Structures are given as structure tokens and as C-alpha cells.
Amino acid sequence: MQSSTPAAAAPSTVESSSNTAPALDPAFKSRSVNQLVLSQEQSEGVGARVRRSIGRPELRQFSPFVMLDEFKAGPVGGFPDHAHRGFETVTYMLPGSTGAFEHEDFTGTKGRLSAGSLQWMTAGRGIVHSEMPAHDMKPTDIAWGLQLWINLRAKDKFCEPRYQELPPEQVPKVTRGGVEAHVIAGTALGTTSPIYTRTPVEYIHYYLQPGAAVQHRIPKGFNSFLYTLTGKIAVGDGEAADKKPIDAHHTVTLTNEASADGVTIRALDGPADFVLLAGEPIDEPTVQYGPFVLNSRQQVMEAIRDYQEGKNGFERAPGWRSEIGRPITDHM
């Protein structure tokens, strides 16, 4: 992906379930809200709309995270042919999506992401691809999802591109009473995702019934944030947290004190869902220029030159055009 939402509906298929809600540990110390930012809708790509979380002016990079977009696209539009180098993109089609996305890159890789599907793409030294609404979407369908950009350490930035894709039935899901977790990366409620993360990351989509609460443990030193999708939540310990309801489409960066065990989140007067992300910071210089995330301005200039000249990972770029992007690029 280049740089009015339907209500969330938790799917019925789960990996494991229990009628017993996860017990809250009274000794658990929660991180608290550090920064709260509302994501305004904006145009992106061709005919698509996004709400940018990380990556907007108030939240320029939050290591190791470079960008998070909540995107919506109808049958016409999308994100035609574009390049990436130096990081990973994670595309998660929300379970409430009525539309699907198709993917195609210059290696010949093709795929389809329907509601609840996950694609974890390591761009590494270079990928040129297209991400477009599925050709068979109905006029009223909306492809609704999240795309996350995760930085890579210098030693990994020039690795070979790699894909990890999970259809909806392979994304681990677990329910404990009024709490349901879709485990995209890391572990939640005793369930672990099969996704391999070069940069240590946790990525959980939580659904909470009214009044339900979850305590999620976060590794010491990891940066963490929430992005709210529907409903109202409270973050932190004690009664003070309940006095600060957080609405949908907000990014909530969390404090990172060494004494905290993780974060406590509670749904307030109705059901709520949100994603929780935590990652190990990368203590290296980072320079981003559009779809290139590298360690210096010189590397960015080299990436642009490699892409234009078709070398050092972009050998297949010159003259390549995706089939799924042609209806748009033919008229650009």
C-alpha cells in the first residue's frame, strides 16, 4: 500500500473457547495512556480512503512501527503498482469487511485476501507490487482492513522478499468469556500465532463484550499502542481509567515504564474492538522516503536509482505492469 466504517462483527469460528472470562490479577500493573490522537480520514492511492495512525504528523514513526492505516476501498480504486524496500508490510482484512483485496508482484506472486485474512510481506531488498479491490466485488462492497509497516534492522533490510499468508481459518482465535482475541503475531490468552517476525512484534485484534476487560502482558522495553476500531474503551488501572473513555479511530500510545506488566483495557457501555501492537524498538538511524525505509539518505537515493535502473533487487521492475492494476494505470 502506498503511503462511515461498518460495525465490527466478531466471527463465530474460534480456535478455542471457554465461558470463563480471563481472571484479572489484582497485582497486575498497567501501562497508561501517553498520547491520544484521532485519525482523520484522508485520500490515499487511487480512490481509497485511509485513517492514518502511526505515520501522521503527530506520530512520525514509533519504533519499530513506521505506519498504520485503516483503509476502505470500493470496487473502483486501490493501490496500483508501487515499490518497497527495507521494511515489512502487514495487511489484515478485518473480519467485518464485505469486500476482498487482490495482490500481485513482479515475481509472479498472486493472492487474494478475504475478510479475516492476513498477509505478512517482507519487502527486504525490493518488491514492486499492486494491491487492488477484488475484481468480483459488488458495487456496495467495501474492502476494509489495516495495513501496518514494520521497520527492519540494518542487517535485515536487504534480505530476500518473503510472504507469510494465512486464510481466515488459520489465524488463531481464542475466546474466554467476554474476551475474544485474533492472534496475528505473538501470544494472547495462551494462544500463539505461527507468524515469524524478524523484528519482535505482538499484534492482537481484541473484541470485548460490554464491561469485559483484558490484561495483556507486554515484554519489558517494547513500545506499544492501541488503535480503536469500534465502541469505547478505558485504558489503565483503577477507577481513574473509567473516567477517560476512548472512542473509535483513536491511536493510544502507551507509557513504557519498567515497572509495568502490560496493559489493562476495558470495554465500557457497549462492545468494543481494537488492535494492540507492541514491538522491540530499533535503535538505529531511520530515513523514510515514501515506500523506502532505510538507514541513511544515501541508501534512499540508491534505492531510487536501483528502482529506476532495475538493479540490486529491482531487476524485474523495468517494464513490469501488474494485470490487476491495468484498469487504473492504463488511464493514468
C-alpha positions in Angstrom: 0.0 0.0 0.0 1.3 3.5 -0.8 1.9 5.6 1.8 -18.5 5.9 7.6 -17.0 2.4 8.9 -19.2 -0.6 9.1 -19.7 -2.1 12.6 -17.3 -4.8 13.6 -18.7 -8.3 13.8 -16.6 -11.0 15.5 -16.7 -14.2 13.5 -18.0 -17.4 15.2 -15.1 -19.6 14.3 -12.5 -19.8 17.0 -9.5 -22.0 17.7 -10.6 -22.5 21.4 -13.2 -21.1 23.7 -14.4 -21.0 27.2 -17.3 -19.5 29.1 -14.9 -18.3 31.8 -13.5 -14.8 31.4 -9.8 -14.4 31.9 -9.2 -13.7 35.6 -7.8 -10.2 36.4 -4.7 -10.2 38.5 -5.1 -7.5 41.3 -1.3 -7.2 41.4 -1.0 -6.5 37.7 0.4 -3.0 37.0 -0.8 -1.5 33.7 0.8 0.9 31.4 -1.2 4.1 31.0 -2.1 6.5 28.1 0.9 8.5 26.9 -0.6 10.2 23.8 -4.1 10.1 22.3 -4.6 11.1 18.6 -7.8 10.9 16.5 -7.2 9.6 13.0 -9.0 11.7 10.4 -10.0 10.1 7.1 -7.9 11.1 4.0 -7.4 10.0 0.4 -4.7 7.6 -0.5 -3.7 5.6 -3.5 -6.4 5.8 -6.2 -10.0 6.1 -5.0 -9.2 4.7 -1.5 -9.7 6.3 1.9 -7.5 5.8 4.9 -7.3 6.8 8.6 -3.6 7.1 9.3 -2.5 6.2 12.8 1.3 5.9 13.2 2.9 7.9 10.4 0.8 11.1 10.7 2.5 14.4 11.7 1.8 13.9 15.4 3.1 10.3 15.4 6.0 10.2 13.0 7.3 6.6 13.5 7.0 4.8 16.7 9.9 2.3 16.5 9.7 -0.3 15.3 6.4 0.8 13.7 6.6 3.1 10.7 2.9 3.4 9.7 -0.6 2.0 10.4 -3.5 2.7 8.1 -7.2 1.7 8.5 -8.2 1.6 4.8 -11.5 1.3 2.9 -11.9 0.9 -0.8 -14.9 0.2 -3.1 -14.7 -1.9 -6.3 -13.1 1.0 -8.2 -9.7 2.2 -6.8 -6.9 0.8 -4.8 -3.2 0.9 -4.7 -1.7 0.2 -8.2 1.9 -0.7 -8.9 4.4 0.7 -6.4 7.8 -0.3 -4.9 9.0 -1.1 -1.3 12.4 -1.6 0.2 13.8 -2.0 3.8 10.7 -3.0 5.9 7.7 -5.3 6.2 4.0 -4.7 5.4 1.3 -6.5 7.2 -2.2 -6.5 5.6 -5.0 -7.7 7.8 -8.5 -7.7 6.3 -10.9 -7.0 9.1 -13.5 -9.8 9.8 -16.3 -7.3 9.1 -15.1 -6.5 5.6 -17.7 -7.1 2.8 -15.0 -6.9 0.1 -11.7 -8.5 -0.6 -8.3 -7.4 -1.9 -6.1 -9.0 -4.6 -2.3 -8.8 -4.7 0.3 -9.2 -7.5 4.0 -8.6 -7.6 6.8 -8.6 -10.2 8.0 -12.1 -9.1 4.7 -13.6 -10.3 3.3 -14.0 -6.8 -0.5 -13.5 -6.7 -3.1 -13.8 -3.9 -6.5 -12.9 -2.5 -7.2 -11.5 0.9 -10.8 -12.0 2.0 -12.4 -11.0 5.4 -10.2 -12.2 8.3 -7.1 -13.0 6.1 -3.6 -12.0 6.9 -0.6 -11.2 4.6 2.8 -10.6 6.2 5.2 -9.4 3.5 8.9 -8.8 4.0 9.9 -6.4 1.2 13.6 -6.7 2.1 15.8 -5.6 -0.8 12.9 -4.9 -3.1 9.4 -5.6 -4.2 7.1 -4.0 -6.8 3.5 -4.9 -6.3 -0.1 -3.9 -6.7 -2.9 -4.1 -4.2 -6.4 -3.7 -5.6 -10.0 -4.4 -4.7 -11.1 -7.9 -5.9 -12.5 -7.9 -9.4 -15.7 -9.7 -8.3 -16.7 -7.2 -5.6 -20.3 -5.9 -5.8 -20.9 -2.2 -6.2 -21.9 -1.9 -2.5 -18.9 -4.0 -1.1 -16.2 -2.2 0.9 -12.8 -3.8 1.3 -11.9 -2.8 4.9 -8.7 -3.6 6.6 -5.5 -2.5 8.3 -2.0 -2.2 6.9 1.0 -1.9 9.2 4.5 -1.1 8.2 7.3 -2.5 10.5 10.9 -1.4 10.3 13.7 -3.9 9.9 17.1 -3.7 11.4 20.0 -2.8 9.1 21.1 -6.5 9.0 17.7 -7.5 7.6 16.9 -4.6 5.3 18.4 -6.3 2.2 17.1 -9.8 2.8 15.2 -11.6 0.0 11.5 -10.8 -0.1 9.2 -13.3 1.7 5.5 -13.8 2.2 3.6 -15.4 5.0 -0.2 -15.6 4.3 -2.9 -17.0 6.5 -6.5 -17.5 5.4 -9.2 -16.6 8.0 -9.4 -20.2 9.3 -5.7 -20.3 10.0 -5.5 -17.0 12.0 -5.6 -18.3 15.6 -8.7 -17.2 17.5 -9.5 -17.8 21.2 -12.4 -16.8 23.3 -12.5 -16.5 27.1 -15.9 -15.3 28.4 -16.4 -11.8 27.1 -13.0 -11.5 25.5 -12.0 -12.7 22.0 -8.5 -12.4 20.6 -7.4 -12.9 17.0 -3.7 -13.5 17.3 -1.9 -12.0 14.3 1.6 -12.1 15.9 2.8 -13.1 19.3 0.7 -14.6 22.1 -2.7 -13.8 23.7 -4.9 -15.8 26.1 -2.4 -18.6 25.9 -2.6 -18.9 22.1 0.4 -18.2 19.8 0.5 -17.1 16.2 2.5 -19.2 13.7 3.8 -15.9 12.0 7.6 -15.4 12.1 8.6 -11.9 13.0 12.1 -10.7 12.1 11.5 -7.7 14.3 10.0 -8.9 17.6 6.3 -7.8 17.4 3.0 -8.6 19.0 -0.2 -7.8 17.1 -3.6 -8.8 18.6 -7.1 -7.9 17.5 -9.3 -7.9 20.6 -13.1 -8.0 20.8 -14.6 -7.1 24.3 -18.2 -7.5 25.3 -19.7 -4.7 27.4 -17.8 -4.4 30.7 -15.3 -7.1 29.8 -11.6 -6.5 30.5 -8.3 -8.0 29.4 -4.8 -7.7 30.9 -2.2 -8.2 28.2 1.4 -8.7 29.2 3.9 -6.7 27.2 7.7 -7.5 27.1 9.8 -5.0 29.1 11.1 -2.3 26.9 8.7 -2.8 24.0 6.9 0.3 22.6 3.2 -0.3 22.5 0.0 1.3 21.2 -3.7 0.6 20.6 -5.8 1.6 17.6 -9.5 1.6 18.4 -12.0 0.3 15.7 -15.4 0.4 17.3 -17.0 1.1 20.7 -15.5 2.9 23.7 -12.7 1.6 25.9 -10.8 2.6 29.0 -7.1 2.0 29.5 -5.2 1.6 32.7 -5.8 0.5 36.3 -8.4 1.7 38.8 -11.4 4.0 38.7 -9.4 6.8 37.1 -9.2 4.8 33.8 -13.0 4.5 33.6 -13.4 8.3 33.6 -11.4 8.6 30.3 -13.4 6.8 27.6 -11.6 6.4 24.3 -13.7 6.4 21.1 -13.2 4.6 17.8 -10.4 5.6 15.4 -8.0 6.8 18.1 -4.4 5.9 18.4 -3.3 5.4 22.0 0.4 5.3 22.6 1.2 3.7 26.0 3.8 4.6 28.6 6.9 2.4 28.8 7.8 2.2 32.4 9.9 -0.7 33.5 7.6 -1.5 36.5 4.5 -2.1 34.3 3.5 -5.7 33.5 1.5 -4.8 30.4 -1.8 -3.0 29.8 -5.4 -3.3 31.1 -8.2 -2.5 28.7 -11.9 -2.5 29.5 -15.0 -2.1 27.2 -17.4 0.5 28.6 -21.1 0.9 27.7 -21.1 -1.5 24.7 -19.0 -3.9 22.8 -15.7 -2.7 21.5 -12.8 -3.9 19.4 -9.3 -2.6 18.9 -5.8 -3.8 17.9 -2.9 -3.9 20.3 0.6 -3.6 18.9 3.9 -3.9 20.8 7.4 -4.1 19.3 11.0 -4.0 20.2 12.4 -0.6 19.3 15.2 -0.4 16.7 18.0 1.8 18.0 19.3 2.8 14.5 19.0 5.8 12.3 15.9 5.7 10.2 15.2 7.6 7.0 11.9 7.2 5.2 11.2 8.5 1.7 7.8 7.2 0.5 8.0 3.5 0.1 11.7 3.2 1.1 12.6 2.9 4.8 16.4 2.8 5.2 19.2 3.9 7.5 20.6 6.9 5.6 19.8 9.5 2.9 22.4 7.9 0.7 20.7 4.5 0.9 17.4 6.1 0.0 19.0 7.8 -3.1 20.5 4.4 -4.0 17.0 2.7 -3.7 15.5 5.3 -6.1 18.4 4.7 -8.5 18.1 0.9 -8.2 14.4 1.1 -8.9 14.8 3.4 -11.9 17.7 1.4 -13.4 16.4 -2.1 -12.5 19.2 -3.4 -10.4 20.1 -4.7 -6.9 16.8 -6.4 -6.2 14.7 -4.4 -8.8 15.9 -6.3 -11.9 12.3 -7.2 -12.8 10.9 -3.7 -12.3 11.6 -2.1 -15.7 8.6 -2.6 -18.0 6.6 -4.7 -15.5 3.0 -3.9 -15.0 0.5 -5.8 -12.9 -2.6 -7.2 -14.5 -4.8 -6.2 -11.6 -3.6 -2.6 -11.8 -4.0 -2.2 -15.5 -7.6 -0.9 -15.5 -6.3 2.1 -13.5 -2.8 2.5 -14.8 -4.0 2.4 -18.4 -5.8 5.7 -17.7 -3.2 7.4 -15.6 
